[in-house]
Amino acid sequence: MSTGRDTVQPGHGQAAALTATLGLAAASWVVAVRQMSGMDMGVATRLGSFAFFAALWVWMMAAMMLPGAAPAVVRRVQAVGRVRAVPLFVGSYLAVWALVGVAVYALYRPHGHVAAGVVAIAAGAYELTPLKQRFRRRCQQSARSGFTFGLCCLGSSIGLMVMLVAVSVMSVTWMCVIAVLVLAQKLLPAKAAIDVPVALAVIGLGVLIIIAPSSVPGLMPPM
């Protein structure tokens, strides 16, 4: 049996959920930026120990992904009418991205600019695929659980996140750029007039990385 402590008045619970989600995102930005200080070496960046990277990755994902997930959190609270749905939804959503972090740590190695450029081109090409568009639309819909929502958003944002890892995983600047793109794709409708130029810009960036790496800020490690 639910108690009055669990249920919320319409509007009040949604406002509380939105405030809590965005507040956690803001706090995560502060922690992530502090932890990343001095670690950015472009394509030559090293991840450090697993424990350090795993914790930092979760903070990064909370900072980057929670603003775009806020509407879904609000919709979930509206559906169930309970504030306690927020930590469960957010926790299971971030669990998906935490698993991605494990994969990143297992597969990542410092690399050259050519590899980074190829990944960026592949990421841009993925932006144009029907699979990407399908996941993007599903990421804008209601979900029963944060885990399901996380899987949809993973399918939508994986190209951009892999590009971040390839270009400079510890760069605050690139983290901000990718976070803005992810947020825009979660909030804006899928339209070719917006999506195609973004995809072509990412592909163009990949080509630039390959042919003129020194022109891309933060890509090459300082001498």
PEVENLIN-V861657 format. One record per helix or strand of 3 or more residues. SS is the DSSP state (2 for helix, 1 for strand). FROM is the first residue (numbers start at 1). LEN is the number of residues. If there is no record, write none. Layout:
SS & FROM & LEN
SS & FROM & LEN
//
This chain:
2 & 12 & 25
2 & 42 & 3
2 & 50 & 31
2 & 85 & 23
2 & 113 & 14
2 & 130 & 10
2 & 146 & 23
2 & 172 & 16
2 & 192 & 20
2 & 213 & 3
//
